[in-house]
Amino acid sequence: MIEVLEPGALTSVQTANGRPGWRYLGVPAGGAADPWNARLANRLVGNADDAAVLEVTLHGPTLRFAASTAVALTGAEFDASLDGLPLPRGVGRRVRSGSLVRFGLGDGARGYLAVAGGIQVEPLLGSFSTDLRTGFGGHSGRALQVDDRLSCGPTTGVTRRWTGRAPTGPIRIVSGPHAGADQLAEHGWIVAAEADRAGVRLDGAWAEGERAEVSSMGLPLGSIQVPPDGRPIVMLADRPVTGGYPVPACVIRADIGRMAALRPGDRVAFALVSPHDARAAFRHFEDELAALEDAEAPSDDEPAWAGALE
């Protein structure tokens, strides 16, 4: 059992896969905004890739654990602690009964906390994910609140460490069905205040001129729409099923998590790549997900001793 002492800015139960099988009925796919880091967090504590995790946004929660288990933090580098000592990213840590995990501010928009056994909630339309816009799924269809209590599955006894490398450099895009991909790559952009789980709006130097709407079309993850005001929107997990604005490009799957991690005011640069390069990047990123080694229990004189089982 986990008790929520402070909920953070926006903390919700999510899964890496979301619920993609219902888009034909207008239900967004949802799920983790950064599915790769959600999967990684689960692997660090021995969970299945699609076990339910906590998605932490901007400023995280304070949690008390009622039983010994293991946790792992991935994604943004939050000022996180376990019983007052630093909780590092990318490594599974064991926690005692009564331990406190606290999150402060992060260097990115989102991080993921996996608990051994996964967060236990009732599935809805085949998923444990929370649809925050509609208010269903996950934990009571909403973000966490003070005094919420979350159940967890049995601990796996596994803790691992990630030894891979995350991609850096410009966000890579492939051309979409409409003109304009070159222009996206030629200019720098700034994340606007309108950035959430549905999409990230960008401010920048789009050329003047009329931008007509187009016939309604499906919106894949990472598609970049350009509405009449010329401010591109990169579509994320909670995007609508369809849209009627031109789509000049799409962020490649390997860089979706990097896009979801951006905060208002962050600068963005795009690089146009071929579909072949996009597929190669995806395969490489999947290989990096498997770059794990067993995490040895910390010694008594190591600061992380507070996270060891009694």
Secondary structure, DSSP 8 states (H G I E B T S, - for coil): -EEEEE--SEEEEE-SS--GGGGGGT----S-SSHHHHHHHHHHTT--TTS-EEEEEEE--EEEESS-EEEEEEES-EEEEETTEE--BTB-EEE-TT-EEEEEEEEEEEEEEEETT-EE---BTTB--EETTTTEETTTTS---TT-EEEE-------EEE------SSEEEEE-SSS-HHHHHHSEEEEEEEESSSEEEEEE----S-------EE--TTEEE--TT---EEE-TT--SEE-S---EEE-GGGHHHHHT--TT-EEEEEE--HHHHHHHHHHHHHHHT-EEE-----TTSGGGGGS--
